[in-house]
Amino acid sequence: MAITMTYVDDTGFWSHGETFYTKQREGSCSLRGMQPVKTKFGVYIRDRWNNTTDTLFVDLLPRFEKELDPIKFRELRLPGDPPMSNVWHVSLASLWDRNFGKLESNIGALFLTVPNATWPHWCTFDMGVEQGAQLSRVRLWQRTGVDISFGWQDRNIKKFEIWGSMNPNLNGSWDESWIYLMEGEFIKPSGLPLGQHSDEDLQSLLDGHEFTFPLNVPLVRFIRIKCTQTWSGALAFCLMQTVFWGNEPSYLPEE
C-alpha cells in the first residue's frame, strides 16, 4: 500500500508531500523537518491497482525537534548494570559513534551483554544535556550485515523499554529516580519465519527502527534501554547504533 501525506506549504499551495510504501499490517509514518507553525495536512491511501481513498484533512502544529548531539553523550556504568562482552569490538560508546557503514559490513563496534544471573538486561548512558531534553523519537539499529547474517535473530533486541532520569541513584537501583518513558517492539515487515527475508526486511535493517515517545514525557538527561526479549530468546542482547531526537530548554523556539 502507498500512504501519501501532503500539506499546504508556505506558498499557500498543496505540496507533493511524501509517500510511504509498505506491506506491514500496522505501524506509523511521519513527515519530518516541518517548522513548528500550524499547518493543514492531508492523507490518503492507494493500493497497487490505483484505488484511492478519500483524503482526510486536519490542522496540526508540528512538534519542534532536533537530533541530540552525540558528541555530548558519555558512558555511564552503574552498580548492577549487566556485564558487557569483553571482545575487542564491544563498547557502550559504539551506540552513538555514527559509524553507519558497519550496518552493511558488520565490521565495527557494537554493544553486547553476556548472560548472567539477572534478566532483563539494560545499558545506561548520559546524553550530556544539563537541563535535560524532552525526547520525541529514537531510532535503533539491530546487528546485521550484508548477508543479514544476524538480522532478526540471535541476541538482537526484540522488545524493550526506555527509562529516563535527571539525577539517577548512583547505587544503580531501579528506584523513583528513574521514570518510565516508553516501550517498543521490533517488527519484521514481512512477517516471514526465521531465516527468510524480503527486500523490505533488509531495508528496514539498514534504515533502523524508529519509535516515538509520548508527547508528555518529562525532561531527562540519563537514559536506560532495557531489553525484555531477544529474537532468539537469549538472555543477553546487542545493539549497533542509536539516534535520539527531542528538544532542550536552551533551543526551544520562541512562540
SENUSE-964229 format. One record per atom (N, C-alpha, C): atom name; x, y, z. Coordinates in steps of 0.2 Angstrom, whole numbers. Layout:
N
REC  atomo      u      v      w
REC     CA      X      Y      Z
...
END
This chain:
255
REC  atomo      u      v      w
REC      N      4     -6      0
REC     CA      0      0      0
REC      C      4      6      0
REC      N      2     12     -3
REC     CA      5     18     -3
REC      C      1     23      1
REC      N      5     26      6
REC     CA      2     31     11
REC      C      5     38      9
REC      N      1     42      6
REC     CA      3     49      5
REC      C      1     54     10
REC      N      6     58     12
REC     CA      5     63     17
REC      C      7     70     13
REC      N      2     74     13
REC     CA      4     81     10
REC      C      2     86     15
REC      N      3     92     13
REC     CA      2     98     17
REC      C      2    105     13
REC      N     -1    110     16
REC     CA     -1    116     12
REC      C      6    120     14
REC      N     10    121      9
REC     CA     16    124     11
REC      C     16    132     12
REC      N     22    135     13
REC     CA     22    142     14
REC      C     20    147      8
REC      N     19    144      2
REC     CA     16    147     -3
REC      C      9    147     -4
REC      N      6    143      1
REC     CA     -2    143      1
REC      C     -4    137     -4
REC      N      0    133     -7
REC     CA     -2    128    -11
REC      C      0    121     -8
REC      N     -4    116    -10
REC     CA     -3    109     -8
REC      C      4    107    -10
REC      N      8    104     -6
REC     CA     15    101     -8
REC      C     14     94    -11
REC      N     19     92    -14
REC     CA     19     85    -16
REC      C     19     80    -10
REC      N     21     83     -4
REC     CA     22     79      2
REC      C     26     73      1
REC      N     25     67      5
REC     CA     29     61      5
REC      C     24     55      4
REC      N     27     50      1
REC     CA     23     44      0
REC      C     27     38      3
REC      N     24     34      7
REC     CA     27     28     11
REC      C     24     22      8
REC      N     28     17      6
REC     CA     26     11      3
REC      C     27      5      8
REC      N     22      1     10
REC     CA     23     -4     15
REC      C     19    -10     14
REC      N     21    -16     16
REC     CA     16    -22     17
REC      C     14    -23     24
REC      N     17    -19     29
REC     CA     15    -20     36
REC      C      8    -19     37
REC      N      5    -23     42
REC     CA     -2    -23     44
REC      C     -3    -17     48
REC      N      2    -15     52
REC     CA      1     -9     56
REC      C      8     -6     57
REC      N      8      1     59
REC     CA     14      4     60
REC      C     12     12     60
REC      N     18     16     59
REC     CA     17     23     59
REC      C     22     26     54
REC      N     20     32     51
REC     CA     25     35     47
REC      C     24     43     48
REC      N     29     47     47
REC     CA     29     54     49
REC      C     32     58     44
REC      N     30     64     43
REC     CA     33     69     40
REC      C     38     73     44
REC      N     44     74     42
REC     CA     50     77     47
REC      C     52     83     43
REC      N     55     87     48
REC     CA     58     93     45
REC      C     53     99     45
REC      N     47     98     47
REC     CA     42    104     47
REC      C     44    109     52
REC      N     42    115     51
REC     CA     43    121     55
REC      C     37    120     60
REC      N     38    123     67
REC     CA     33    122     72
REC      C     28    128     71
REC      N     24    128     65
REC     CA     19    133     63
REC      C     13    129     61
REC      N      7    131     64
REC     CA      1    127     62
REC      C      0    126     55
REC      N     -2    120     53
REC     CA     -2    118     46
REC      C     -8    114     44
REC      N    -10    114     38
REC     CA    -16    110     36
REC      C    -12    104     32
REC      N    -14     98     35
REC     CA    -12     91     32
REC      C    -17     87     29
REC      N    -15     83     24
REC     CA    -20     78     21
REC      C    -16     72     20
REC      N    -20     66     21
REC     CA    -18     60     20
REC      C    -23     55     16
REC      N    -20     51     11
REC     CA    -24     46      8
REC      C    -20     40      6
REC      N    -24     35      5
REC     CA    -20     28      4
REC      C    -22     26     -3
REC      N    -17     22     -6
REC     CA    -18     20    -13
REC      C    -16     12    -13
REC      N    -19      8    -16
REC     CA    -17      1    -17
REC      C    -13      0    -24
REC      N    -11     -6    -25
REC     CA     -7     -7    -31
REC      C    -11     -7    -38
REC      N    -18     -7    -37
REC     CA    -22     -6    -43
REC      C    -25      1    -44
REC      N    -21      6    -40
REC     CA    -23     13    -40
REC      C    -30     15    -38
REC      N    -33     11    -34
REC     CA    -39     13    -30
REC      C    -36     17    -24
REC      N    -40     23    -23
REC     CA    -38     28    -19
REC      C    -43     30    -14
REC      N    -42     31     -8
REC     CA    -47     33     -3
REC      C    -48     40     -4
REC      N    -53     43      0
REC     CA    -54     50      1
REC      C    -48     53      5
REC      N    -47     59      4
REC     CA    -42     62      8
REC      C    -45     65     14
REC      N    -41     63     20
REC     CA    -43     66     26
REC      C    -39     72     28
REC      N    -42     77     30
REC     CA    -39     84     32
REC      C    -39     85     39
REC      N    -33     88     42
REC     CA    -33     90     49
REC      C    -28     96     49
REC      N    -29    101     54
REC     CA    -24    106     55
REC      C    -20    104     62
REC      N    -14    104     61
REC     CA     -9    102     66
REC      C     -4    107     67
REC      N     -1    107     73
REC     CA      5    111     75
REC      C     11    106     75
REC      N     15    106     70
REC     CA     21    101     70
REC      C     25    102     77
REC      N     28     97     79
REC     CA     32     97     85
REC      C     39     99     83
REC      N     42    103     87
REC     CA     49    105     86
REC      C     53    100     89
REC      N     58     98     85
REC     CA     63     93     87
REC      C     70     94     84
REC      N     75     91     87
REC     CA     82     92     84
REC      C     85     86     86
REC      N     90     83     82
REC     CA     94     77     84
REC      C     99     79     89
REC      N     99     75     94
REC     CA    103     77    100
REC      C    110     75     98
REC      N    115     80    100
REC     CA    122     79     98
REC      C    125     73    101
REC      N    128     68     97
REC     CA    131     63    100
REC      C    138     64    103
REC      N    141     70    102
REC     CA    147     72    104
REC      C    146     73    112
REC      N    140     75    114
REC     CA    139     76    121
REC      C    138     69    125
REC      N    137     64    122
REC     CA    135     58    125
REC      C    141     55    129
REC      N    140     52    135
REC     CA    145     49    139
REC      C    143     42    141
REC      N    148     38    142
REC     CA    146     31    145
REC      C    145     32    152
REC      N    141     28    155
REC     CA    139     28    162
REC      C    138     21    164
REC      N    142     18    168
REC     CA    141     11    171
REC      C    140     12    178
REC      N    134      9    180
REC     CA    132     10    187
REC      C    132      3    190
REC      N    132      2    197
REC     CA    132     -4    200
REC      C    126     -8    198
REC      N    127    -14    196
REC     CA    121    -19    194
REC      C    120    -19    187
REC      N    123    -14    183
REC     CA    122    -14    176
REC      C    125    -21    173
REC      N    121    -24    169
REC     CA    124    -31    166
REC      C    130    -30    163
REC      N    134    -36    164
REC     CA    141    -35    161
REC      C    141    -35    153
REC      N    146    -32    150
REC     CA    147    -32    143
REC      C    152    -37    141
REC      N    151    -40    135
REC     CA    156    -44    132
REC      C    163    -41    132
REC      N    168    -45    133
REC     CA    175    -42    133
REC      C    179    -43    127
REC      N    175    -44    121
REC     CA    178    -45    115
REC      C    180    -38    112
REC      N    185    -37    108
REC     CA    188    -31    106
REC      C    183    -26    103
REC      N    178    -28    100
REC     CA    173    -23     96
REC      C    167    -21    100
REC      N    167    -23    107
REC     CA    161    -21    111
REC      C    162    -15    115
REC      N    158    -10    115
REC     CA    159     -4    119
REC      C    152     -1    119
REC      N    150      3    125
REC     CA    144      6    126
REC      C    144     12    121
REC      N    150     16    120
REC     CA    150     22    116
REC      C    149     20    109
REC      N    149     14    107
REC     CA    148     12    100
REC      C    141     13     98
REC      N    136     14    103
REC     CA    129     16    101
REC      C    128     23     98
REC      N    133     27     99
REC     CA    132     34     96
REC      C    138     36     92
REC      N    142     31     89
REC     CA    148     33     86
REC      C    147     35     79
REC      N    141     34     76
REC     CA    139     37     70
REC      C    142     33     64
REC      N    145     27     65
REC     CA    148     23     60
REC      C    143     19     57
REC      N    139     21     52
REC     CA    133     18     49
REC      C    136     13     44
REC      N    142     13     42
REC     CA    145      8     37
REC      C    145      1     40
REC      N    145      1     47
REC     CA    146     -6     50
REC      C    139    -10     49
REC      N    134     -6     48
REC     CA    127     -9     47
REC      C    127    -14     41
REC      N    131    -12     36
REC     CA    131    -16     30
REC      C    137    -21     30
REC      N    142    -19     33
REC     CA    148    -24     33
REC      C    148    -28     39
REC      N    145    -26     44
REC     CA    145    -30     50
REC      C    152    -30     53
REC      N    156    -25     51
REC     CA    163    -24     54
REC      C    163    -17     58
REC      N    163    -17     64
REC     CA    163    -11     68
REC      C    161    -13     75
REC      N    161     -8     80
REC     CA    160     -9     87
REC      C    152     -9     88
REC      N    150    -13     93
REC     CA    143    -13     95
REC      C    143    -14    102
REC      N    137    -14    105
REC     CA    135    -15    112
REC      C    133    -22    112
REC      N    135    -26    117
REC     CA    133    -33    118
REC      C    134    -35    125
REC      N    129    -38    128
REC     CA    130    -40    135
REC      C    131    -48    135
REC      N    133    -50    141
REC     CA    134    -58    141
REC      C    129    -60    146
REC      N    127    -67    145
REC     CA    122    -70    150
REC      C    125    -70    157
REC      N    121    -68    162
REC     CA    122    -68    169
REC      C    116    -70    173
REC      N    116    -70    179
REC     CA    111    -72    184
REC      C    105    -68    183
REC      N    105    -62    180
REC     CA     99    -57    180
REC      C     97    -57    173
REC      N     90    -55    173
REC     CA     87    -54    167
REC      C     80    -50    169
REC      N     79    -44    165
REC     CA     81    -42    159
REC      C     88    -38    159
REC      N     91    -37    154
REC     CA     97    -33    153
REC      C     96    -26    151
REC      N    101    -21    153
REC     CA    100    -15    151
REC      C    107    -11    150
REC      N    107     -5    147
REC     CA    113     -1    147
REC      C    111      6    149
REC      N    115      9    152
REC     CA    114     16    155
REC      C    119     21    152
REC      N    117     27    150
REC     CA    122     32    147
REC      C    119     39    149
REC      N    123     44    148
REC     CA    122     51    149
REC      C    122     54    142
REC      N    116     58    141
REC     CA    116     62    134
REC      C    119     68    135
REC      N    121     70    141
REC     CA    125     76    141
REC      C    122     83    141
REC      N    115     83    141
REC     CA    111     89    141
REC      C    109     91    148
REC      N    113     96    151
REC     CA    112     98    158
REC      C    105    100    160
REC      N    102    103    156
REC     CA     95    105    158
REC      C     90    100    156
REC      N     92     94    153
REC     CA     88     89    151
REC      C     85     90    144
REC      N     82     85    141
REC     CA     79     85    134
REC      C     72     82    135
REC      N     67     84    131
REC     CA     61     81    131
REC      C     61     77    124
REC      N     62     71    125
REC     CA     63     66    119
REC      C     56     66    115
REC      N     57     66    108
REC     CA     52     65    103
REC      C     52     58    100
REC      N     58     56     98
REC     CA     58     49     95
REC      C     65     47     95
REC      N     66     40     94
REC     CA     73     37     94
REC      C     73     32     88
REC      N     79     31     85
REC     CA     80     26     80
REC      C     85     21     83
REC      N     84     15     82
REC     CA     88     10     85
REC      C     90      5     79
REC      N     96      2     79
REC     CA     98     -2     74
REC      C    100     -9     77
REC      N     98    -14     74
REC     CA    100    -21     75
REC      C    107    -22     73
REC      N    110    -28     75
REC     CA    116    -30     72
REC      C    114    -34     66
REC      N    117    -32     60
REC     CA    116    -35     54
REC      C    122    -37     50
REC      N    121    -36     44
REC     CA    127    -37     39
REC      C    125    -38     32
REC      N    129    -38     27
REC     CA    127    -38     20
REC      C    123    -44     18
REC      N    124    -49     22
REC     CA    120    -56     21
REC      C    115    -57     26
REC      N    113    -52     30
REC     CA    108    -52     35
REC      C    110    -58     40
REC      N    116    -59     41
REC     CA    118    -65     45
REC      C    115    -65     52
REC      N    114    -59     55
REC     CA    112    -58     62
REC      C    105    -55     62
REC      N    103    -52     57
REC     CA     96    -48     57
REC      C     90    -52     59
REC      N     86    -50     64
REC     CA     80    -53     66
REC      C     81    -60     69
REC      N     87    -61     72
REC     CA     89    -67     76
REC      C     94    -66     81
REC      N     97    -71     83
REC     CA    102    -71     88
REC      C    100    -67     94
REC      N    105    -63     97
REC     CA    104    -59    103
REC      C    101    -52    101
REC      N     99    -51     95
REC     CA     96    -44     93
REC      C     90    -43     97
REC      N     90    -37     99
REC     CA     84    -34    104
REC      C     78    -35    100
REC      N     72    -37    103
REC     CA     66    -38    100
REC      C     61    -33    104
REC      N     60    -34    110
REC     CA     56    -30    114
REC      C     60    -26    120
REC      N     58    -20    121
REC     CA     62    -16    125
REC      C     58    -10    129
REC      N     61     -7    134
REC     CA     58     -2    137
REC      C     64      4    137
REC      N     62     10    137
REC     CA     67     16    138
REC      C     64     20    145
REC      N     69     21    149
REC     CA     68     24    155
REC      C     73     30    155
REC      N     71     36    159
REC     CA     75     42    159
REC      C     76     44    166
REC      N     80     49    167
REC     CA     82     52    174
REC      C     85     58    173
REC      N     84     63    177
REC     CA     88     69    178
REC      C     94     68    183
REC      N     93     64    188
REC     CA     98     63    193
REC      C     97     56    196
REC      N    100     51    192
REC     CA     99     44    194
REC      C    103     42    201
REC      N    100     37    205
REC     CA    103     35    211
REC      C    110     32    209
REC      N    115     34    211
REC     CA    122     31    210
REC      C    123     24    212
REC      N    119     21    216
REC     CA    119     14    218
REC      C    117     10    212
REC      N    114     12    207
REC     CA    112      9    201
REC      C    105      6    202
REC      N    101      7    207
REC     CA     95      4    208
REC      C     89      7    204
REC      N     84      3    203
REC     CA     78      5    199
REC      C     73      8    204
REC      N     75     14    206
REC     CA     70     17    211
REC      C     67     23    208
REC      N     64     27    212
REC     CA     60     33    209
REC      C     64     38    205
REC      N     70     37    205
REC     CA     74     42    201
REC      C     74     40    194
REC      N     71     35    192
REC     CA     71     33    185
REC      C     63     33    183
REC      N     62     36    177
REC     CA     55     37    175
REC      C     54     33    169
REC      N     48     29    169
REC     CA     47     25    163
REC      C     45     30    157
REC      N     48     29    151
REC     CA     46     34    145
REC      C     42     30    140
REC      N     44     24    138
REC     CA     40     21    133
REC      C     43     13    132
REC      N     39      9    128
REC     CA     41      3    127
REC      C     40      2    119
REC      N     44     -3    116
REC     CA     43     -4    109
REC      C     45    -11    107
REC      N     43    -13    101
REC     CA     45    -19     99
REC      C     47    -19     91
REC      N     52    -22     90
REC     CA     55    -23     83
REC      C     50    -27     79
REC      N     47    -24     74
REC     CA     43    -28     70
REC      C     46    -30     63
REC      N     46    -36     61
REC     CA     49    -38     55
REC      C     43    -37     49
REC      N     45    -32     45
REC     CA     40    -30     40
REC      C     36    -36     36
REC      N     40    -41     34
REC     CA     37    -47     30
REC      C     33    -52     34
REC      N     35    -52     41
REC     CA     32    -57     45
REC      C     35    -64     43
REC      N     40    -65     39
REC     CA     42    -71     37
REC      C     46    -75     43
REC      N     46    -82     43
REC     CA     49    -85     48
REC      C     57    -84     48
REC      N     60    -86     53
REC     CA     67    -86     54
REC      C     71    -88     48
REC      N     76    -84     46
REC     CA     80    -86     40
REC      C     77    -84     33
REC      N     71    -82     33
REC     CA     68    -79     27
REC      C     67    -72     27
REC      N     69    -68     22
REC     CA     69    -61     22
REC      C     66    -58     16
REC      N     63    -53     16
REC     CA     60    -49     10
REC      C     65    -43      9
REC      N     64    -40      3
REC     CA     68    -34      2
REC      C     67    -28      7
REC      N     60    -28      9
REC     CA     58    -23     14
REC      C     62    -25     21
REC      N     62    -31     23
REC     CA     66    -33     29
REC      C     73    -30     29
REC      N     76    -31     23
REC     CA     83    -29     23
REC      C     84    -22     23
REC      N     79    -18     20
REC     CA     80    -11     20
REC      C     78     -8     27
REC      N     74    -11     31
REC     CA     72     -9     37
REC      C     78    -10     42
REC      N     82    -15     41
REC     CA     88    -16     45
REC      C     93    -11     44
REC      N     94     -9     38
REC     CA     99     -3     36
REC      C     96      4     38
REC      N     89      5     38
REC     CA     86     11     39
REC      C     86     12     47
REC      N     86      6     51
REC     CA     84      7     58
REC      C     77      7     59
REC      N     75      6     66
REC     CA     68      6     68
REC      C     67     12     72
REC      N     62     15     70
REC     CA     60     22     73
REC      C     54     21     78
REC      N     55     24     84
REC     CA     50     23     89
REC      C     48     30     92
REC      N     42     32     93
REC     CA     40     38     95
REC      C     38     39    103
REC      N     41     44    106
REC     CA     39     45    113
REC      C     33     48    114
REC      N     29     47    119
REC     CA     23     50    121
REC      C     24     58    121
REC      N     19     62    120
REC     CA     20     69    119
REC      C     22     72    126
REC      N     20     69    131
REC     CA     21     72    138
REC      C     26     69    142
REC      N     31     66    139
REC     CA     37     64    143
REC      C     41     70    146
REC      N     43     69    152
REC     CA     47     74    155
REC      C     54     75    153
REC      N     57     80    155
REC     CA     64     81    153
REC      C     69     76    156
REC      N     73     73    153
REC     CA     78     68    156
REC      C     85     70    153
REC      N     90     68    156
REC     CA     97     68    154
REC      C    100     61    153
REC      N     98     57    158
REC     CA    101     50    158
REC      C     96     45    155
REC      N     99     40    151
REC     CA     94     35    148
REC      C     96     28    150
REC      N     91     24    151
REC     CA     92     17    151
REC      C     88     13    146
REC      N     91      9    142
REC     CA     87      5    137
REC      C     87     -2    140
REC      N     81     -4    142
REC     CA     81    -11    145
REC      C     78    -16    140
REC      N     82    -21    138
REC     CA     79    -26    133
REC      C     75    -32    137
REC      N     69    -33    135
REC     CA     65    -38    139
REC      C     64    -44    135
REC      N     66    -44    128
REC     CA     66    -50    124
REC      C     70    -50    118
REC      N     74    -55    117
REC     CA     78    -55    111
REC      C     75    -60    106
REC      N     77    -59     99
REC     CA     74    -63     94
REC      C     75    -71     95
REC      N     80    -73     98
REC     CA     82    -80     99
REC      C     80    -82    106
REC      N     78    -77    110
REC     CA     76    -79    117
REC      C     82    -79    122
REC      N     88    -77    119
REC     CA     94    -77    123
REC      C     94    -72    128
REC      N     97    -74    134
REC     CA     97    -69    140
REC      C    103    -64    139
REC      N    104    -61    134
REC     CA    109    -56    133
REC      C    107    -53    126
REC      N    109    -46    125
REC     CA    107    -43    120
REC      C    112    -38    117
REC      N    111    -36    110
REC     CA    115    -32    107
REC      C    112    -27    103
REC      N    115    -21    102
REC     CA    113    -15     98
REC      C    119    -13     94
REC      N    117    -10     88
REC     CA    123     -7     84
REC      C    123      0     84
REC      N    118      4     85
REC     CA    118     11     84
REC      C    111     14     87
REC      N    111     20     89
REC     CA    106     24     92
REC      C    106     31     89
REC      N    100     34     88
REC     CA    100     41     87
REC      C     93     44     91
REC      N     94     49     94
REC     CA     89     52     98
REC      C     87     59     96
REC      N     81     61     95
REC     CA     78     67     94
REC      C     74     70     99
REC      N     74     76    100
REC     CA     70     80    105
REC      C     71     87    105
REC      N     69     90    111
REC     CA     71     97    112
REC      C     73     99    119
REC      N     77    104    119
REC     CA     80    106    125
REC      C     78    113    127
REC      N     77    115    133
REC     CA     75    121    135
REC      C     80    127    132
REC      N     86    125    130
REC     CA     91    130    128
REC      C     89    132    120
REC      N     86    127    117
REC     CA     85    129    110
REC      C     77    128    108
REC      N     73    129    113
REC     CA     66    129    111
REC      C     64    135    107
REC      N     60    135    102
REC     CA     59    141     98
REC      C     54    146    102
REC      N     55    152    101
REC     CA     50    157    104
REC      C     44    157    100
REC      N     38    157    104
REC     CA     32    157    102
REC      C     30    164     99
END
